[in-house]
Amino acid sequence: MPDTLAQPMRFGSSSGQPVTRRDGIAKVTGDADYAADHSPSGMLHAVYAPAAIARGRVTAMNTVAAEAHPGVVRVITPANRPALQGDPADKSVMFTFRIEVLQDDTVRYAGQPVALVLAETLEAATEGARLLDPQYAVEVPRVTLADAESEPVAGQGFGQPADTTHGDVDAGHAAAARSVDVTYTTAAQYHNAMEPHAIVAQWEGDHLSLDVPTQAFALSCAGYARYFGIPAENVTIRCPYLGGGFGSKAIPAGPLVLAVLAARDVGRPVKLALTRKQMFGPVGHRGATEQRLRIGADGEGRLSVIDHDNVAETSTFDDFVEPAANASQGLYAAGALRSRHRAVRLDVGTPGPMRAPGEASGSAALECAMDELAEASGIDPLEFRLRNYAETEPGTGRPYSSKALRDCYLQGAERFGWSGRPSAPGTMRDASGLLTGWGMGTALFPAPMFAAQARATLKADGTALVETSAADMGQGAWTALAQIAADSLGLPLDAVEFRAGHSSLPDGGVAGGSGHTATAGGALHAAGLDVVRQLGEIAAADPESPLHGAGNAQFVARDGRLFVEGDEGRSDALADILVRAGGAPLTGTGRGARAPEAAAAHAMYSHGAVFAEVKVDPDLGQIRVSRLVGAFAAGRIINPKLAESQLFGGMIWGVSFALHEEAKFDRRTGRIMNADFAGYHVPVNADVPGLEVIMVHEDDPHVNPLGVKGVGEIGIVGTVGAIGNAIRHATGRRVRRFPIRIEGMLG
């Protein structure tokens, strides 16, 4: 199988073009089918009963009443739950967490499944779950960081070290002429994709078929197979369309595993679709954090130390700590760096990766603390960041694979009009008397790449089929990946059929970490090159081909023709080569993976700068973001229209983080009181009146053969801090708790 590391990508007429997403019409007309749209014959509906408390145990349930309800077929509780072959606590598959599948009668968080009801109709299953009326032995819940009953313990997320230190931190503190020691808190946030989690499970012997949203087909197949003691190849997952994932749909969740278990138990297909309220608990969330930053600088405003401590929530039964302090490791040139992560065990569902995990929370605190030190040093916030610009990765000294952050600063500032910003806070008002403030924040996000495989088949009519089990959760993979494949094959985009969304296709890797375009795209690129290589061999051996005898040459496909590289006078139509060879389709395979030596030698990130304008009512404390300008450098942009859309989405999420999103707990029961879209606030159109994205040119020869980085998450990073800093500039008040609400302005 050809290696995508072998050759850099040759870009043709498709890549770099703002092509409209191919799946758009199906989505807006309702033709796109999602997991919960499937209803096989004989299917039962499943509804789980959620725990009404956060800590304690179930002492009784009225299973007699539930089973007697018309249409109810089975009630599954810890007392009669069929056995799983795999350990629910096993983490041998990447990104896996311990799942709750009715192991016992213990309640570990509010919303935890305590029973599962199967019925002929959704209404009957819902009523059966209500009739269970669980009774509890209640213990006092711990649901906020302030409720901790013991000292925080060392914790980590994504397998990263709990503590990371570069340089002499104590010496850095001692050398500081000016310093700040500030603590910022961020609230718990919950995934709320447009499509809630859902599954349709059907067994045929020891073969399992699933309609389920997933960000990682091969990993999900391996996860379900492990729980049920079958080979991964016996699991088939269909997911052509995914209504948002944001990290929570990368792995099997407990309620979905219960539905699969129930389907095997009753011998009938089972559908389970979570309600909006049930999204708050068993499927992951962004954990609350309390971050202390001690930052020092010399008399010239150059950083001597960044000391970042993070205390984050985790569950009582698993370990995932929002890696917020790591945001301080890769950005600013400081004499010494230290990041520390500690965990507090609470009666909540296990946190997990949520869009821009670590960097979103960590940069919110870091960027505000940087502004506090800039102000204490009497230096403009942009100038302060430029004085501490890192030419190599802080701590490690590794060169960046590419870094156009300086251009992001300068282009963003010019477009925003930053040079007109008065230094004194509270001095700008608009014509209506609203306080106006300008703030900025730096954006940094890693540029990962996972392993993937792909297949490309060229047909004698000059069209091609390209295949990989890619996951399109709204980012535009159906379009951008097809553009990459079309260029590698030298075909126009409309001549390429892209097939994805099924586990039987080559493994497309993980759609996460803003690395999917590099991952699946790299495999497709390699598969296309494999086809071109084979075509060259055929043409070079064909006396009727203009390319006959060019066996030692390098071939290039472009505009439906095969050329000898560097010799435009010799070419042959791709279709003609196949027709003369008998007309059989020609298939190539490829894999995508980052060269280990490149990963070891370079620091790989996307970069950006966000500038925010806010309006604050001086009497009411009401805050509005009136303008956002973001400048981002993310390598080669495959589709500017889709990239801009992703960056817009990230910046809007930054507004949500800064001003809106927060889970509110009932301290008596531990239940989330705003587990719906009425009480859990997210921005609407009126909250985001002005957005502008600048895509800064950047060539990266090291990050991968495509030269692409991610754009899905970096838009959040930097936006939160920029808004917090703008509020300070508007009002003179520094609020160190996110989200910033009216009560924070008036308190």
N, C-alpha and C positions, 0 to 999 in steps of 0.2 A: 504494500500500500504506500503510495507516494507520501512524502512528508511535506507538510506546508512550510517547513522551515527552509526548504531547499532553495526556493526562489521568491523574490519579492513580487508583489502583485503588479500586474500590468493593467492599468485602468483604461477602460474603453469608453464607449458612449453612454453607458448606463450609470456607472458609479459617479457620484458627485452631482447627480441631477435631482431636482426636487420632485420626484415622481409621487403622484397621489397614491395613497395606500391601496393595495389591491383588494384588501378585505373590507374596505369601507362600505361599499354598496350592500354587501351581505349583512353587515351589522346594522345599518340604518334602516334597511327594509325588513329586518326580522328573519332573514334567511339563515343567518349564522346560528348553528345549533350548539348549545352549551350542555354540560353534563346533566343538569336537572331536566332538560328537554326530552330525555330518553325515557320511555316507558315500555319495556319488553312485556310480552304476554305473560300473564300469571304473576305479575309483580305485586309485592307488598310494599306498603309505606311504613317507614320507621320514624318514630319521634322519641327523643330521649327526655327523661325527666331531669331537669337541672336542680342541683342542690340550692336550697334557699338560704343556706348559711355558708360561712367561709371556713369554719373550724368546728370539728366535733365528729359525730358519727350518726348514721341512720339507725334508729331503734325499731322502726316499724314502717310497713307500707301496706296499703290495702290492695294487694294483688287480686283478691277475690273480686272486688268491684270492677277493677280494670279488665280482668279476663272475662267477666260477664257482660261487658258492654258489647252490643251488636257490632260485628265486623272485626273485633280484636281476635288475633290468631295466637299471639304468643307474648308473654311478658318475661323479659330477661332481667334478672337481678344478680347481685353477687352470690346469692344462694344457689342459683341454677345455671350460671353462666357457663357455656361450654369452654373447654380448655383451649388455650392457645399453645401452639407448638414452640413459638419463640418467646423469649423473655421480654416483657414490656419495658424493661429497664436497659435492654441491650443497646449499645450505641456503636455497633460495628460498621454501620452504614453512615457515611458522611452526613452531617447536619441533623442527625437523629437525636430526639429527646425522649425521655421516659414518658410513656403515654398512660392515660387513665382509661382503663377498660374494665371497670367493675371488679377490680381485684379483691376488694373487701368493702366493709361498710364505713370505712373512714372517709370523712369529708375534708378535703385539703384546700378547696377554694370554692367561692360562690360560682354557680353555673356549671360545676363539675357534673358529668352524667352520673346519676345514681340508679337508673334503670332505663331499659329500652323497650318500647312497645311496638309490636308489629300488627298491622291491620290491613284490611282490604282497601280502605280509603284513608286519605290524609286526615279527614275530619275525625274518623273513628280512632285513629292512632293518637291524634291530639287530645281527644276527650279521654281516652284510656290513660294517657300520661297524667292528665289532670286528676283523674279519680284515684291515682296511687296515693296522693296526699301523704307524702313522707313525714314521719315524725323524727325528731332529732334530740340527741343529747348535745347541748350546745356548750362550746368553750369560747372564751373571749377571743375575738379575731384580731389578727395583726395584719393590717392592710396598707399602712403607710410607713415610711422610713422612721417616723417618730415612734412607731409602735414596737420597735425592736426590743426583744427580751434579752438579747445577748450582744456582745461586741461583734462588729463586723469581722468576717473572716476573709482571707485571701481568695479572690475569685477571678475568673477569666471567661472570655467569650471567644468562640472560634479557635480555641486551642492556643491563643496567644498567652505569653507570660503574664502573670499578675503584676509583676514589677519589671520595669525597664529603666535602666539608668545609663547615661552617657556623660562622662566628665565628672568633675568634682562639684557636686551640688552645694555642699556647705561653703566651699570657697566662692562659688558663684553668688550665694546670698551675701557673703561678707564683702564682696567686691562691689555690690550694687550701691550706686549713689542715690538712686531713687527706686522705690519698690511699691508694689501693691500686694495686699493679702486679702483676697475676696472670696466669697462663697456664693455659688450660683446653684439653683435647683431647677430641675426640669420635671414635669409631671409625667405620669404614666399615660401612654397613648396606645390606642388599639386599632389593629388592621380593620379596615372597612372597605374592601374592594366592592365594586358594583355588583359582582357576582359573589354571593356568600359561598362558603364551602358546601359541596354537595357530592354525592356519589350514587351510582347505580351499579350494584354488584350482582354478578351472575356466575354460578359455578356449573361446570360440566365435568364431572369426575374430579380430577385434581387440577383442572385448568380453570383459571379465574379470569373473567373478563370484567373490566371496569370502565365506566364512563366517569371520569373524575378530573377536575382541574389540577394540573401539575406543572411546576416549573422545571422539573427534571425527570424525564421519562425513565431512564435506566435506574436512577437512584430510587424512584418510587416503586418500580417493579421489584427491585432487590429488597426494599423495606417490607412490602406486603408479603413477598415470598418468605422472608425470614419469620414473620409472625405466624405463618400458616404451614410452615414446614414443607414447602414445595420449591422446585427450582425456579429461578427468576424467569427463565424462558417460558414457564407455564403461566405467567401473568401477562395479560394483554391490556394495555391502557389506551383508550381513545380520548383525545382532547384536541380537536381541531381549533377550538376557540377557547380562550381563557379570559375571563372578565376581570383582570387585575390580579396580581399576586403579592407584590411588595415584600416578598420573603416568606410569607406565611403558607404558601402553597408548594414549597419545595420538598416537603416530606409528609408522610402519612400522619394524620392527627387521630387522637383517640376515638372520637365519635365515628370517624369514617371506618376505622378498623372494626369497631363494634358492628357496624352495618354489614361488613363483609363476613364477620363471624356469624351474624344472624342469618345471612343468606345461606351459608353452608349448613347451619343448624336446621333450617326449615326446608331446604331443598327447593327454594323458589328465589327468583330475583328480588332484590330489596333496594328501595330508593330511600336515601336520607338527605334532606336539604336543611341546612341550618337556617334558623331565623336570624334576623338582624341582631336581636338581643343575644343570641347564642354565639355571636362572633366575639363577645366580650368574655373571654375566659379560656376555653380549651384549645385555641388555635394560635396562641402566641401574641405578644404585644411588645412595645418598646417600654422597658422598665424605667421607673422613676430614678433620678440620680440626684446626688448632692455632691457638688464638685468644688473643691478648694484649690484656688490658683494663687501661688506665690511667685510673682514675676519681678525680676530686678534688671535694671539697666545702669550703665555707667553715665557719666556726665554728658556724654555726646549722644545719648539715646540708643546705645547699642546694648543688646540684651546680654546679660551675664548669666541668667538662669531662668528656666521655665520649670516650675515644680508643680505638678498637676496631680492632685489626689481625687479619686472618684469613689464614692460609696453608692452602690446601686442595689436595687431590689432583685431578689431571685425567689424561687418557690421553696417550699419546705422539702420537696421531694426530688429536685433536680438542680443542676448548676448551669445557669447562663447569666453572665453579668454584662450589661451594656458596656462595651469597651471604650468609654468616652474619653478617658485620659490619653488614649493613643493618638487623638487628634493633635496633640502637642508635639509629637515625635518627628514629623516629616516636613515641617513647614518653615519655621523661622530659625535663622542662624543665631544660636545662643551658645554661650560658653559651656553650659551644662544643662542637661535635660533629665527629668525624672517623671515617670508616669507610674501611678500605683492604683490598683483596683481592689476594692473590698466589697463584699457581698453581705446583705442583710436578708435573712430568711423570713418571708412573709407568707400569709395564707392567700396566695394569688396563684393563678395559672403560671406556668413557667414562661418567662419572657423569651424572646427569640429575635432573629434578624428581622428588622422592619426598616424599610427603605432608608438607605444610608446609615446602617447600624454603627454606633460608635461615633462616627464623624459628625452626624447631625447634632447629637446632644453635646459632644465634646467641643465642637467648633462654636456652638452657641455661647458657651462659657468662655472659651479661649478668646474669641474675637471681641467680646465685651471687655474682658480683662486687659487685652492689648490696648483698647481705646482708653481705659482708665489709666494705664501707665503712660500712654502718649499724652494725655491731658496733664498728668502730674509732671511730665517732663517738658511741657510747653511746646509740644511738637504736633503739627498737623497729623491726623491719623494715617493718611496715605503716605506722607513723608516718613513717618515712623516705621511703617511696614517696609518701605523701600530701603531704609537704612539697615534693616535686618533681613534683607533678601538673602536667601540661601542659594549659593551657586552649586553646592553639592548637598546631598542629603545630610541634614544635621545628625550628629551622632556617629553615623557609619562612614561618612565621607564619600560614599559612592556617588558617581556622577548620575544625573538624571538621564533617562533615555531620551527625553526632550523636555524642555520647560520654557513655555512662552508666557509665564505669569507676569513678567514685567510689562509685556505688551497688553495683557488683560487689564492691568492696573491703568495704563496710560490711555488705552482706547476707551475703556469704560468711564474713566474720569472725564475725558474730553466730551464724550457723548452726554454725560449726565450734567456737565457744567460745574464740576467739583471746585474749580479754581475760584468760583464766586462764593464759596461757603465761608461765612464769618466764623471765627474761632470760638467766640463766646456763646455759650448755650442760652436759649431763651430769648434771642434777639431777632428772630425771624417770625413775621406774621404775614398771612395772606390778606387779600382785600376784604375778606369776611371776618377778619379778626382771629382766625384760628392760628395757634402756634404751629410753626413749620420747622421741621428738623431734617437734617441730612446726615446719614450714617453710611458706613461701608463695612464690608467683611470679606475676608479671603476665603476662597473655596479650594479644597484639596480632597481628592478621593483616589484610592488605589486603582490601578488598571490591571485587574486580574485576567487570566485566561485559563480556562479549563480544557480538558481533553474532549475531543469530539471526532466523529466519523461522518462521512457523507458519500453519496453515490451520484454519478452523473451519467446519463445515457443519451447519446446523440443518435438521431434517427435519420434515415435516408431522405426524408422530406425537408431536412434542414432545421428541424425543431429539436428541442431537447427536454428531457425530464430530469430534474434534480431533486434529490431526496435526502432528508435528514430529520430526525425526530426533534426538530426545534419547537420551542414553545413561544407562541406569540401572545403575550398577556396585555397587548395594547401598545407595545413599543414600536410596532411596525416590522416585525421580523419577516412576515410573509413578503414584504416588499423589499426591504434592504438586502436580505439574504439572496433573493432572486436577482437583484442588481449585481451583487458580487459574482454569482454563478454565471450570469449572462456575460459579464466581462471576461471571466476566465475561459469561457468557451468561444468568445469572439462572436456572439450572437446578439441580435437586438432583443430587448427585454420581452417583447410580445411573442418571441419565438421560444420562450422558456417557460415550461410548466414547473411550478414549485410545489412539492408535496411534503407535508410535515404533519405533526400532531398525532402520531401513532407510534406506539412502542415497537412495532415490527420493523420500522425503518432504522437506518443506522443511527447510533447513539449521538444525539445532537448536543450532549453535555448539559450544563446547568444554565438556565436563564436567571442569572442572579449576579449580584456584585457588579452590575453594569459591564459584564464581560461576555454577553451572549453573541454580539455581532462579531467580536474577535474570535470566539470559540467556534461556533457553528459556521461562521463565514470563512474562517481559515480552512476548515475541512472541505467546504464546498469549493473554495478556490483550488485546493490541492486536487480534488476530484476532477475539476475541469481541466487542469493542467495534465492530468493523467490521460484524459481523452485526447488532448492535443498531441501529447507525446506519441500515443498509439497511431493517431492519424498521420503524423509525420513519418512513422516507420512504414505505414502502408503506402503512402504517396511516394516515398523515396524508392520503394521497390517496384513501383508500377511504371512500366515503360510509357504508358499513355499519359502520365501526369507531368505537368510542367516542372514538378519538383523531383522528378526521377533523378536518382544519383546523389541526392543531397542528404545522405544518411547520417553524416557526421555533423550536420548543421543544427542550429537551434531554431525551432519553429515557433511562430507566433500566430495566433488566431485573431482575426479582426474583421468585422463587417461581413461575417459569414464565409470568410476565405482563410486559407492557410498560407502564410508567407514564410520564406526563409528570413530569419532576423537579419536586418541590415541590407536586404536585397529586395526592394519594392518591385522589381521587374519580374519576379517569379512568384506566382501564387496559384492556388487551385481552390475551387469552391469546396467547402466541407461536404456538402451533399453529394457532389460529383465523385469525390474520393470514395465515399461509402457505396454509391451505386455501382461504380466499376468493380468494387471489391465484393459484390454480390448483394448488397442492400441490407445486410443484417445490421441491427443496431449495435453501436459500439459503447461499451460501458467502462467507465473509469471510477476508481475509488480514491479516497483521500482521507487524511486525518489532520486535525488541527491540534497543535500543542506548542507551548512555548519552549524554546531552547533553554535547557537548564543553565547553560553558561551565560546566556544573556540575562536571565533572571538574577543570577548571582552577581553579575558585574554592574547592574544598573538599578537605580531606584525608578519605579514606574508609577506615574500618577497622572491624572487629569488635574488641571488647575483652572482657577477662575477668580473673578472679583465681582462682587455685587454691591451696587449703590442704591440706597433706599431713601425715599422722601416720605415723611409721615406728616399728618395733620392731627393736632390734638386740641380738643375743646378745652380752653383754660378753666371753664367753670364746671363742666361735667366730667372731665377726664376721659372722654370718649376718644378712641384712637382709630385713625384710618390710614392705611398705606395708600398714598396717592400716586406713587411712581416707583418703579423698579427697573434698573438697568443692570443686566448681567453680561459680563464678557468672559468667555470660556475658551480654553485651548484643550482640545481633546483629540489630537492627532488628525488623521484624515477623516473627513466627514463623508460618509457614503450617500446620505440623502439629507440635504439641508432642511427640507420641510419637516421630515420626521424628527431630526435632531432638535430643531427649534421647538417642536411640540413637546418633546421630552424635557427640554430645559425649562419651558414655560411651566410644565407640570411640577417639576422640582421646585421652582421658585414659589409657586402657589402653595405647595406643601410647606415651604419655609414660612410663608405668611400664616398658615394654619398652626404650625409649631409655635411661632412667636406670639400669636394673639388669640388662638381659639382652642386647640385640642387639649383636653384634660379629662381623665376619668375621675368621677367623683364617687367616693365610697361612703356608704352608711357605716359609721364606725361601730354600731351595735351588732349588725348582722354580717358585715363584710361585703354586702352586695353592692354592685355598681349601680348607682342611682340614675345615671344618664346613659343607659345602654340602649340608645336609639339615636336616630338622627334629629330628634327634636331637642334633646338635651346635650348630646355630644356634638359640639359645634365644629363645623368645617367651613371654609370660605365659600361664598357664593359669588356670582359675577360682580355684585355691587361692592364686594370687599377687595377686588383686584382691578381697579380701573385702568391702570397703565403698566404694561409689561413690554420690555424691549430686550432682545437677545443679540449679542454680537458674537459671532463665531470667529475666533482669532486663528489665523492660519498657523499650522504647526506640522512639520514633517518629523516623523519618528522612525528611524531605520531599525530600531532595536526592539520595540515593544512586541511586534509580531509582523509577519510578512505583509499584512494588510495595512499596517501603520495606523490602526484605529484604536481608540480608547473608548471609555464609556461616557455616556451623557445622561443616563437615566437618574442618577442619584446626586451628582455634584451640584445640581441646581438648588437643592435644599441647603447644602453646606455653604455657609457664608451668608445666606439670606437671613437666617434667624438673627445672627449677630448684627448684621447691618440694620435690621429693624430696631433691635434693642438700642443700638448706638444712636440711631436717628431720634428715638424717643428721648434719650438723654439730651441730645442737642436741641430738641424742640422745647423741652421743659426745664432743663437743669436738674431733673430728678433721675437718679439711677435706680432702676428696678432690677433686682437680681433673681427674680423668680419667673420662669416661663411656664404657662403663657402669661403675658402681661395683660392684665385686665383692669377695668376701671377701678376696682377696689385697691389694686396695687398702686395706681396713680394717686389715689386720695388717702391711702392709709398712712 
